[in-house]
Amino acid sequence: MKRVFGIICTLACIAWATSCCAQPGERWSEEKANAWYESMEWPVGCDYVPAYAGNQIQMWQSSTWDPEAIDRELGWAEQLGFNSLRIFLHDKVWKAEREAFFSHVDEFLKIADSHGMTCLVTLFTNGGSEQRYVGEEISPVPGIHNSIWAQTPGESVVNNPEKWNQVKEYEQDVLRRYKDDKRIIAWCLYNEPENVPSCKTLPLLKKVFEWAREINPSQPLTAPIYTRPFSQDNYRIDRFPVVTYVCENSDIISLHCYKEAEEMDKFIKVMKTLGRPVFCTEYLARTFGSTFEDIMPILKANKVAAYNFGLVKGAIQCHYPWNDRDSAGVKIPFTEEPELWFHDILNPDGTPYRQSEVDFIKSMTSKK
């Protein structure tokens, strides 16, 4: 009996040691990534921020959380034939009201799933302002594109390794909760990490990927870039190392391109040389020649996942083009509504900005 008890204890200790010392996940092989992608229909949808929200905090915090508005707007997205959404979380909501934050994410995933949509979840971004807070009473600045967007984790954190423990705790808490959730198609760990030169992003970016690999989610990891390798912009010394790291460590490749069809085609061809599925997680800038009619056929023909920026015109004010700046670097507001929208598809009541455009989208998604 003592011998049997000893064997059981030994096996238990081995199991405990194995679980505690488990090796972190590794980057997916090309074969695994491509097999995963071939098993699904063409992902097509949009980067989604509800019309009531001017930033990610307003989307998720309890004081402004509005699931009825989300359900209504996702119903309109379903009518377009969209089957996936890209969404943006924020660590400050998690920190201020963790249980409510997760309750809202759970509810959002349930709503999206009820409309037949998966979610591509974005954790961090350098864009916007660090000076945004939970419970802040702030409205969009009139005439300014995306005027109150919120950095996460924020420049002061990105540039200070002593604060990274809080980033790790947030990231791993989210990933641990949803690591096997089939409603999540992929994790966008860091949005446009080569953006905002004042954020020295590469050291934290490496940690963000390492921390994700420790959790080893069943969904692929990525970080979208907007700098096309071998383009002139890529030789800026502050971009090249970040772009290289992302391309060498993502399970699937994701890009942003707001330029005309020729540039999109070049970007896709370069990214496909990496031998992995390609996702375009931001496009549509009508004033730059990035339109549904010109871009969607290229993405579909190459089976590149297609997420345009924006659904409903709202507080994010992305129907305005990117603003010019004055000599002091301050954005110059538009004083009139733009005749040609930059992003977005629908008016706040759900009617199309352009009916012909909506008809075209439906023809691409086979939604009659």
Backbone hydrogen bonds in HBPLUS format (Angstrom, degrees):
<---DONOR---> <-ACCEPTOR-->    atom                        ^
c    i                          cat <-CA-CA->   ^        H-A-AA   ^      H-
h    n   atom  resd res      DA  || num        DHA   H-A  angle D-A-AA Bond
n    s   type  num  typ     dist DA aas  dist angle  dist       angle   num
A0005-PHE N   A0001-MET O   2.85 MM   4  6.10 161.9  1.88 151.9 157.4     1
A0006-GLY N   A0002-LYS O   2.84 MM   4  6.05 148.8  1.94 143.9 152.9     2
A0007-ILE N   A0003-ARG O   2.96 MM   4  6.26 152.5  2.04 147.6 154.5     3
A0008-ILE N   A0004-VAL O   2.94 MM   4  6.23 163.6  1.97 153.9 158.0     4
A0009-CYS N   A0005-PHE O   2.97 MM   4  6.20 159.8  2.01 146.9 152.4     5
A0010-THR N   A0006-GLY O   2.91 MM   4  6.11 154.1  1.98 144.9 152.3     6
A0011-LEU N   A0007-ILE O   2.87 MM   4  6.14 165.1  1.89 156.1 159.3     7
A0012-ALA N   A0008-ILE O   2.89 MM   4  6.08 154.9  1.96 147.0 154.6     8
A0013-CYS N   A0009-CYS O   2.88 MM   4  6.11 153.9  1.95 145.4 152.4     9
A0014-ILE N   A0010-THR O   2.92 MM   4  6.22 155.2  1.99 149.4 156.4    10
A0015-ALA N   A0011-LEU O   2.91 MM   4  6.14 161.5  1.94 149.4 154.2    11
A0016-TRP N   A0012-ALA O   2.86 MM   4  6.08 156.7  1.92 146.9 153.7    12
A0017-ALA N   A0013-CYS O   2.86 MM   4  6.04 162.8  1.89 149.5 154.2    13
A0018-THR N   A0014-ILE O   2.84 MM   4  6.00 155.4  1.90 148.4 155.6    14
A0019-SER N   A0015-ALA O   2.97 MM   4  6.16 159.0  2.01 146.4 151.6    15
A0020-CYS N   A0016-TRP O   2.95 MM   4  6.12 156.6  2.01 149.1 155.8    16
A0021-CYS N   A0017-ALA O   2.90 MM   4  5.87 145.4  2.02 143.3 152.1    17
A0025-GLY N   A0213-ARG O   2.72 MM 188  4.74 153.8  1.79 145.6 136.5    18
A0033-ALA N   A0029-SER O   3.01 MM   4  6.22 170.0  2.02 155.2 157.9    19
A0034-ASN N   A0030-GLU O   2.94 MM   4  6.04 165.0  1.97 150.5 154.6    20
A0035-ALA N   A0031-GLU O   2.95 MM   4  6.02 155.8  2.01 145.3 152.3    21
A0036-TRP N   A0032-LYS O   2.97 MM   4  6.09 159.5  2.01 149.2 154.9    22
A0037-TYR N   A0033-ALA O   3.08 MM   4  6.32 156.7  2.14 144.3 150.3    23
A0038-GLU N   A0034-ASN O   2.91 MM   4  6.04 156.5  1.97 147.5 153.8    24
A0039-SER N   A0036-TRP O   3.35 MM   3  5.51 143.6  2.49  97.8 107.6    25
A0040-MET N   A0037-TYR O   3.24 MM   3  5.78 171.5  2.25 116.8 119.2    26
A0306-ALA N   A0043-PRO O   2.98 MM 263  6.36 158.0  2.03 151.7 152.4    27
A0083-ASN N   A0044-VAL O   2.84 MM  39  5.78 158.8  1.89 168.1 175.1    28
A0045-GLY N   A0306-ALA O   2.79 MM 261  6.24 157.8  1.84 164.7 166.8    29
A0308-ASN N   A0045-GLY O   3.19 MM 263  6.67 148.0  2.29 145.2 136.5    30
A0086-ARG N   A0046-CYS O   2.94 MM  40  6.17 160.8  1.97 143.5 145.1    31
A0047-ASP N   A0308-ASN O   2.68 MM 261  6.07 151.3  1.76 154.5 160.3    32
A0310-GLY N   A0047-ASP O   3.08 MM 263  5.41 148.1  2.18 131.9 141.3    33
A0048-TYR N   A0086-ARG O   2.81 MM  38  5.93 163.6  1.84 162.2 165.9    34
A0053-ALA N   A0050-PRO O   3.00 MM   3  5.64 160.4  2.04 122.5 128.1    35
A0315-ALA N   A0051-ALA O   2.92 MM 264  5.75 170.2  1.93 147.1 146.8    36
A0059-MET N   A0055-ASN O   3.22 MM   4  6.48 134.4  2.44 137.4 149.9    37
A0059-MET N   A0056-GLN O   3.11 MM   3  5.00 128.1  2.39  91.4 105.8    38
A0060-TRP N   A0056-GLN O   3.26 MM   4  6.55 146.4  2.38 148.5 154.8    39
A0060-TRP N   A0057-ILE O   3.17 MM   3  5.47 125.2  2.48 102.1 114.2    40
A0061-GLN N   A0057-ILE O   2.87 MM   4  5.75 166.9  1.89 167.1 169.0    41
A0064-THR N   A0061-GLN O   3.25 MM   3  5.87 152.0  2.33 114.7 121.8    42
A0065-TRP N   A0061-GLN O   2.90 MM   4  5.73 124.0  2.22 151.2 167.8    43
A0070-ILE N   A0066-ASP O   3.20 MM   4  6.52 158.3  2.25 148.8 155.3    44
A0071-ASP N   A0067-PRO O   2.84 MM   4  5.99 163.3  1.86 149.3 153.6    45
A0072-ARG N   A0068-GLU O   3.04 MM   4  6.23 156.7  2.10 144.1 150.2    46
A0073-GLU N   A0069-ALA O   2.98 MM   4  6.21 165.2  2.01 151.0 154.7    47
A0074-LEU N   A0070-ILE O   2.84 MM   4  6.00 159.4  1.88 156.3 162.2    48
A0075-GLY N   A0071-ASP O   3.04 MM   4  6.15 135.9  2.24 135.4 146.6    49
A0075-GLY N   A0072-ARG O   3.20 MM   3  5.14 127.5  2.49  91.6 105.4    50
A0076-TRP N   A0072-ARG O   3.28 MM   4  6.72 142.7  2.43 139.7 148.7    51
A0076-TRP N   A0073-GLU O   3.10 MM   3  5.11 122.1  2.45  93.1 107.1    52
A0077-ALA N   A0073-GLU O   3.03 MM   4  6.43 149.8  2.12 142.2 150.9    53
A0078-GLU N   A0074-LEU O   2.88 MM   4  6.08 151.6  1.96 142.6 149.6    54
A0079-GLN N   A0075-GLY O   3.14 MM   4  6.40 148.2  2.25 139.0 146.7    55
A0080-LEU N   A0077-ALA O   3.04 MM   3  5.15 136.5  2.24  98.1 110.5    56
A0082-PHE N   A0077-ALA O   3.27 MM   5  5.73 158.7  2.32 154.5 148.3    57
A0081-GLY N   A0078-GLU O   2.92 MM   3  5.13 151.0  2.01 105.6 115.1    58
A0118-THR N   A0083-ASN O   3.02 MM  35  6.46 151.2  2.10 137.8 135.6    59
A0085-LEU N   A0118-THR O   2.91 MM  33  6.29 141.3  2.06 139.8 151.2    60
A0120-LEU N   A0085-LEU O   2.69 MM  35  6.06 160.3  1.72 158.7 165.3    61
A0087-ILE N   A0120-LEU O   2.96 MM  33  6.30 154.1  2.03 152.3 159.3    62
A0122-THR N   A0087-ILE O   2.85 MM  35  5.99 153.2  1.92 151.0 160.1    63
A0089-LEU N   A0122-THR O   2.99 MM  33  6.16 173.4  1.99 169.4 168.5    64
A0095-LYS N   A0091-ASP O   2.86 MM   4  6.09 156.4  1.91 149.8 156.4    65
A0096-ALA N   A0092-LYS O   3.00 MM   4  6.04 154.0  2.07 138.4 145.0    66
A0097-GLU N   A0093-VAL O   2.91 MM   4  5.88 161.3  1.95 155.4 159.4    67
A0101-PHE N   A0097-GLU O   2.82 MM   4  5.96 159.3  1.86 160.8 168.0    68
A0102-PHE N   A0098-ARG O   2.99 MM   4  6.28 166.5  2.01 159.1 160.3    69
A0103-SER N   A0099-GLU O   2.96 MM   4  6.11 152.1  2.04 142.4 151.1    70
A0104-HIS N   A0100-ALA O   2.88 MM   4  6.10 151.6  1.96 149.3 156.0    71
A0105-VAL N   A0101-PHE O   2.98 MM   4  6.31 157.8  2.03 151.1 157.4    72
A0106-ASP N   A0102-PHE O   2.84 MM   4  5.98 163.7  1.87 149.9 154.7    73
A0107-GLU N   A0103-SER O   2.97 MM   4  6.15 155.8  2.03 140.5 147.3    74
A0108-PHE N   A0104-HIS O   2.82 MM   4  6.04 154.4  1.88 146.9 154.4    75
A0109-LEU N   A0105-VAL O   2.94 MM   4  6.17 167.8  1.95 156.1 158.3    76
A0110-LYS N   A0106-ASP O   3.04 MM   4  6.27 151.9  2.12 144.1 152.1    77
A0111-ILE N   A0107-GLU O   2.91 MM   4  6.19 157.8  1.96 150.0 155.6    78
A0112-ALA N   A0108-PHE O   2.82 MM   4  6.08 172.8  1.83 164.0 165.1    79
A0113-ASP N   A0109-LEU O   2.92 MM   4  5.98 161.0  1.95 143.7 149.5    80
A0114-SER N   A0110-LYS O   2.99 MM   4  6.18 145.5  2.11 141.6 150.8    81
A0114-SER N   A0111-ILE O   3.09 MM   3  5.10 119.8  2.47  94.5 109.6    82
A0115-HIS N   A0112-ALA O   3.00 MM   3  5.25 143.4  2.14 103.0 114.1    83
A0117-MET N   A0112-ALA O   2.95 MM   5  5.13 157.6  2.00 134.5 135.8    84
A0116-GLY N   A0113-ASP O   2.95 MM   3  4.88 161.2  1.99 107.3 109.6    85
A0119-CYS N   A0183-ARG O   2.83 MM  64  6.27 143.2  1.96 149.3 161.5    86
A0185-ILE N   A0119-CYS O   2.85 MM  66  5.68 144.9  1.97 128.4 139.9    87
A0121-VAL N   A0186-ALA O   3.16 MM  65  6.60 149.4  2.25 162.9 156.4    88
A0188-CYS N   A0121-VAL O   2.74 MM  67  5.69 160.5  1.77 141.7 147.5    89
A0123-LEU N   A0188-CYS O   3.06 MM  65  6.53 149.7  2.15 159.7 164.2    90
A0124-PHE N   A0189-LEU O   3.23 MM  65  6.21 140.0  2.40 124.5 136.0    91
A0191-ASN N   A0124-PHE O   2.71 MM  67  5.99 176.6  1.71 153.1 152.3    92
A0125-THR N   A0152-THR O   2.83 MM  27  5.40 153.8  1.90 147.7 156.3    93
A0152-THR N   A0125-THR O   3.00 MM  27  5.40 171.2  2.00 160.0 160.1    94
A0129-SER N   A0149-TRP O   2.94 MM  20  6.27 165.0  1.96 141.9 138.8    95
A0151-GLN N   A0129-SER O   2.91 MM  22  5.24 164.4  1.93 116.0 121.3    96
A0136-GLU N   A0133-TYR O   3.23 MM   3  5.35 159.1  2.27 121.9 122.0    97
A0144-ILE N   A0141-VAL O   3.18 MM   3  5.73 153.5  2.25 148.0 144.2    98
A0334-PHE N   A0143-GLY O   2.94 MM 191  4.41 168.5  1.95 119.9 121.1    99
A0146-ASN N   A0316-ILE O   2.86 MM 170  4.83 129.6  2.11 158.1 169.7   100
A0157-VAL N   A0154-GLY O   2.97 MM   3  5.45 135.9  2.17 112.2 124.3   101
A0158-VAL N   A0154-GLY O   2.90 MM   4  6.13 167.3  1.92 160.0 164.3   102
A0159-ASN N   A0155-GLU O   3.06 MM   4  6.12 160.8  2.10 151.6 155.1   103
A0160-ASN N   A0157-VAL O   3.05 MM   3  5.10 166.7  2.07 110.1 113.8   104
A0163-LYS N   A0160-ASN O   2.93 MM   3  5.81 168.9  1.95 130.3 133.9   105
A0164-TRP N   A0161-PRO O   3.14 MM   3  5.14 168.0  2.15 108.5 111.7   106
A0167-VAL N   A0164-TRP O   3.00 MM   3  4.97 122.9  2.33  96.0 111.3   107
A0168-LYS N   A0164-TRP O   2.93 MM   4  6.25 162.2  1.97 159.1 163.1   108
A0169-GLU N   A0165-ASN O   2.93 MM   4  6.14 160.2  1.97 147.8 153.2   109
A0170-TYR N   A0166-GLN O   3.15 MM   4  6.23 163.5  2.18 139.8 143.7   110
A0171-GLU N   A0167-VAL O   2.93 MM   4  6.09 175.7  1.93 157.5 158.8   111
A0172-GLN N   A0168-LYS O   2.91 MM   4  5.93 172.0  1.92 154.1 156.8   112
A0173-ASP N   A0169-GLU O   2.99 MM   4  5.92 145.5  2.11 138.6 148.3   113
A0174-VAL N   A0170-TYR O   3.06 MM   4  6.29 162.4  2.09 156.5 159.8   114
A0175-LEU N   A0171-GLU O   2.94 MM   4  6.17 173.5  1.94 156.4 158.5   115
A0176-ARG N   A0172-GLN O   2.84 MM   4  5.69 158.0  1.89 138.9 145.9   116
A0177-ARG N   A0173-ASP O   3.26 MM   4  6.31 151.5  2.35 136.9 143.5   117
A0178-TYR N   A0174-VAL O   3.17 MM   4  6.42 150.6  2.26 150.2 158.0   118
A0179-LYS N   A0175-LEU O   2.79 MM   4  5.17 108.6  2.30 152.4 160.3   119
A0181-ASP N   A0178-TYR O   3.14 MM   3  5.03 172.3  2.15 110.9 111.7   120
A0218-SER N   A0179-LYS O   2.83 MM  39  5.81 163.0  1.86 148.7 152.9   121
A0184-ILE N   A0181-ASP O   3.09 MM   3  5.79 167.2  2.10 120.0 124.1   122
A0187-TRP N   A0220-PRO O   2.95 MM  33  6.29 165.3  1.97 165.9 170.8   123
A0222-THR N   A0187-TRP O   2.91 MM  35  6.18 138.1  2.09 169.5 172.6   124
A0189-LEU N   A0222-THR O   2.85 MM  33  6.12 144.4  1.98 170.9 168.8   125
A0192-GLU N   A0224-PRO O   3.12 MM  32  5.42 123.5  2.46 135.9 151.3   126
A0195-ASN N   A0192-GLU O   2.92 MM   3  5.54 165.6  1.94 125.4 128.7   127
A0199-CYS N   A0196-VAL O   2.95 MM   3  5.77 163.2  1.98 126.7 131.9   128
A0201-THR N   A0199-CYS O   2.87 MM   2  5.33 122.1  2.22 111.8  94.8   129
A0205-LEU N   A0201-THR O   2.81 MM   4  5.83 166.0  1.83 163.1 166.4   130
A0206-LYS N   A0202-LEU O   3.01 MM   4  6.21 159.1  2.06 156.9 159.7   131
A0207-LYS N   A0203-PRO O   3.35 MM   4  6.64 153.6  2.42 138.9 145.5   132
A0207-LYS N   A0204-LEU O   2.98 MM   3  5.02 113.2  2.44  97.0 113.4   133
A0208-VAL N   A0204-LEU O   2.81 MM   4  6.09 156.1  1.86 157.9 165.5   134
A0209-PHE N   A0205-LEU O   3.11 MM   4  6.43 155.6  2.17 151.3 156.0   135
A0210-GLU N   A0206-LYS O   3.00 MM   4  6.25 158.5  2.05 144.4 151.0   136
A0211-TRP N   A0207-LYS O   2.74 MM   4  5.94 166.9  1.75 161.0 163.3   137
A0212-ALA N   A0208-VAL O   3.13 MM   4  6.23 148.6  2.24 136.1 144.4   138
A0213-ARG N   A0209-PHE O   2.95 MM   4  6.22 156.1  2.01 149.9 156.3   139
A0214-GLU N   A0210-GLU O   3.06 MM   4  6.38 141.4  2.22 144.8 155.2   140
A0215-ILE N   A0212-ALA O   3.09 MM   3  5.33 126.8  2.39 101.4 114.2   141
A0216-ASN N   A0212-ALA O   2.90 MM   4  6.18 146.9  2.01 145.6 156.4   142
A0251-ASP N   A0221-LEU O   2.83 MM  30  5.32 149.1  1.93 144.0 154.4   143
A0225-ILE N   A0254-SER O   3.18 MM  29  6.64 151.3  2.26 135.8 135.6   144
A0256-HIS N   A0225-ILE O   2.84 MM  31  6.01 140.1  1.99 148.2 148.5   145
A0231-SER N   A0228-ARG O   2.97 MM   3  5.48 151.6  2.05 138.8 139.5   146
A0234-ASN N   A0231-SER O   3.03 MM   3  5.44 138.3  2.21 107.9 119.1   147
A0235-TYR N   A0232-GLN O   3.26 MM   3  5.93 166.2  2.28 118.0 121.8   148
A0236-ARG N   A0233-ASP O   3.13 MM   3  5.89 163.6  2.16 123.8 124.9   149
A0239-ARG N   A0236-ARG O   2.96 MM   3  5.56 163.6  1.99 121.4 126.9   150
A0240-PHE N   A0236-ARG O   3.24 MM   4  6.39 162.1  2.27 163.6 169.0   151
A0243-VAL N   A0239-ARG O   3.02 MM   4  6.18 171.6  2.03 168.0 170.7   152
A0244-THR N   A0240-PHE O   2.98 MM   4  6.08 163.8  2.00 155.6 160.2   153
A0245-TYR N   A0241-PRO O   2.98 MM   4  6.11 161.6  2.01 144.0 149.1   154
A0246-VAL N   A0242-VAL O   2.99 MM   4  6.22 166.9  2.01 155.4 158.4   155
A0247-CYS N   A0243-VAL O   3.08 MM   4  6.26 165.3  2.10 150.3 154.1   156
A0248-GLU N   A0244-THR O   3.05 MM   4  6.21 141.3  2.20 145.9 156.4   157
A0248-GLU N   A0245-TYR O   3.16 MM   3  5.16 126.6  2.46  94.9 108.9   158
A0249-ASN N   A0245-TYR O   3.07 MM   4  6.13 119.4  2.45 143.9 158.5   159
A0249-ASN N   A0246-VAL O   3.24 MM   3  5.30 151.5  2.32 101.4 109.6   160
A0250-SER N   A0246-VAL O   3.04 MM   4  5.78 140.0  2.21 157.5 158.4   161
A0253-ILE N   A0277-PRO O   2.95 MM  24  6.16 156.8  2.00 177.0 169.7   162
A0279-PHE N   A0253-ILE O   2.73 MM  26  6.12 155.5  1.79 156.1 164.7   163
A0255-LEU N   A0279-PHE O   2.85 MM  24  6.37 150.1  1.94 157.7 167.8   164
A0281-THR N   A0255-LEU O   3.03 MM  26  6.21 139.9  2.19 155.3 167.5   165
A0257-CYS N   A0282-GLU O   3.07 MM  25  6.38 163.1  2.10 163.6 162.1   166
A0264-MET N   A0260-GLU O   3.14 MM   4  6.44 161.7  2.18 153.9 159.7   167
A0265-ASP N   A0261-ALA O   2.90 MM   4  6.08 162.1  1.94 155.0 159.2   168
A0266-LYS N   A0262-GLU O   3.11 MM   4  6.38 154.7  2.17 143.4 149.9   169
A0267-PHE N   A0263-GLU O   2.91 MM   4  6.12 163.2  1.94 153.7 158.1   170
A0268-ILE N   A0264-MET O   2.95 MM   4  6.19 166.2  1.97 156.5 159.4   171
A0269-LYS N   A0265-ASP O   3.07 MM   4  6.24 163.9  2.10 147.5 151.9   172
A0270-VAL N   A0266-LYS O   3.07 MM   4  6.32 159.4  2.11 152.7 157.4   173
A0271-MET N   A0267-PHE O   3.03 MM   4  6.25 166.6  2.05 153.4 157.2   174
A0272-LYS N   A0268-ILE O   2.86 MM   4  6.01 152.6  1.93 155.0 162.4   175
A0273-THR N   A0270-VAL O   3.19 MM   3  5.53 145.9  2.31 104.2 113.6   176
A0274-LEU N   A0271-MET O   3.07 MM   3  5.71 162.5  2.11 115.3 120.9   177
A0275-GLY N   A0272-LYS O   3.02 MM   3  5.54 166.5  2.04 115.2 119.3   178
A0305-ALA N   A0278-VAL O   3.18 MM  27  6.65 141.2  2.33 148.0 147.0   179
A0280-CYS N   A0305-ALA O   2.75 MM  25  5.69 167.9  1.77 152.3 154.8   180
A0307-TYR N   A0280-CYS O   2.91 MM  27  6.14 148.7  2.01 165.7 171.2   181
A0309-PHE N   A0283-TYR O   2.97 MM  26  5.99 158.3  2.02 171.4 165.3   182
A0285-ALA N   A0290-SER O   2.90 MM   5  4.82 144.8  2.02 123.3 134.7   183
A0288-PHE N   A0285-ALA O   2.78 MM   3  5.44 154.1  1.84 123.7 132.4   184
A0290-SER N   A0285-ALA O   3.17 MM   5  4.82 157.2  2.22 132.4 125.6   185
A0286-ARG N   A0342-PHE O   3.36 MM  56  5.17 158.5  2.41 131.9 129.7   186
A0289-GLY N   A0286-ARG O   3.13 MM   3  5.17 163.7  2.16 106.0 110.7   187
A0295-ILE N   A0291-THR O   2.89 MM   4  5.85 157.5  1.94 152.5 159.2   188
A0296-MET N   A0292-PHE O   3.03 MM   4  5.26 148.2  2.13 129.1 139.1   189
A0298-ILE N   A0295-ILE O   3.05 MM   3  5.41 123.5  2.38 109.1 123.0   190
A0299-LEU N   A0295-ILE O   3.12 MM   4  6.45 163.1  2.15 159.6 164.5   191
A0300-LYS N   A0296-MET O   2.89 MM   4  6.05 168.5  1.90 160.5 163.5   192
A0301-ALA N   A0297-PRO O   2.95 MM   4  5.92 161.3  1.98 142.2 147.8   193
A0302-ASN N   A0298-ILE O   3.18 MM   4  6.28 144.7  2.31 141.7 149.9   194
A0304-VAL N   A0299-LEU O   2.78 MM   5  4.82 171.4  1.79 150.4 151.0   195
A0303-LYS N   A0300-LYS O   3.02 MM   3  4.77 159.7  2.07 101.9 107.8   196
A0344-ASP N   A0309-PHE O   3.44 MM  35  6.65 171.8  2.44 143.4 145.4   197
A0345-ILE N   A0311-LEU O   2.92 MM  34  5.14 164.5  1.95 124.1 128.9   198
A0346-LEU N   A0311-LEU O   2.85 MM  35  6.10 161.3  1.88 162.9 168.4   199
A0313-LYS N   A0346-LEU O   2.92 MM  33  6.18 170.0  1.93 167.6 166.6   200
A0317-GLN N   A0314-GLY O   2.98 MM   3  5.64 154.9  2.04 119.2 126.6   201
A0320-TYR N   A0317-GLN O   3.42 MM   3  6.04 161.6  2.46 108.0 112.7   202
A0343-HIS N   A0318-CYS O   2.96 MM  25  5.50 144.9  2.09 139.1 146.5   203
A0342-PHE N   A0319-HIS O   2.88 MM  23  4.74 155.1  1.94 114.9 123.1   204
A0332-ILE N   A0324-ASP O   2.77 MM   8  5.64 166.3  1.79 156.9 155.5   205
A0326-ASP N   A0330-VAL O   2.84 MM   4  5.43 154.7  1.90 144.7 149.7   206
A0329-GLY N   A0326-ASP O   2.88 MM   3  5.23 162.5  1.91 116.9 121.3   207
A0353-TYR N   A0345-ILE O   2.91 MM   8  5.73 166.3  1.93 153.8 149.1   208
A0347-ASN N   A0351-THR O   2.76 MM   4  5.36 173.0  1.76 169.5 171.3   209
A0350-GLY N   A0347-ASN O   2.83 MM   3  5.27 163.5  1.85 123.4 126.6   210
A0357-GLU N   A0354-ARG O   3.18 MM   3  5.27 125.1  2.50  97.6 111.0   211
A0358-VAL N   A0354-ARG O   3.15 MM   4  6.50 159.1  2.20 152.1 157.3   212
A0359-ASP N   A0355-GLN O   2.91 MM   4  6.16 158.5  1.95 153.2 159.4   213
A0360-PHE N   A0356-SER O   3.02 MM   4  6.22 146.8  2.14 136.0 144.7   214
A0361-ILE N   A0357-GLU O   2.92 MM   4  6.26 161.0  1.96 152.8 157.4   215
A0362-LYS N   A0358-VAL O   3.01 MM   4  6.25 165.2  2.03 152.0 155.5   216
A0363-SER N   A0359-ASP O   3.04 MM   4  6.29 143.1  2.18 138.5 148.6   217
A0363-SER N   A0360-PHE O   3.02 MM   3  5.01 119.2  2.40  94.1 109.9   218
A0364-MET N   A0360-PHE O   3.05 MM   4  6.41 141.4  2.21 147.8 158.3   219
A0364-MET N   A0361-ILE O   3.03 MM   3  5.16 126.7  2.33  98.0 112.1   220
A0365-THR N   A0361-ILE O   2.97 MM   4  6.29 145.7  2.09 149.7 160.0   221
A0366-SER N   A0362-LYS O   2.90 MM   4  5.70 106.5  2.46 134.3 149.5   222
A0367-LYS N   A0362-LYS O   2.77 MM   5  4.67 148.2  1.87 141.9 146.2   223
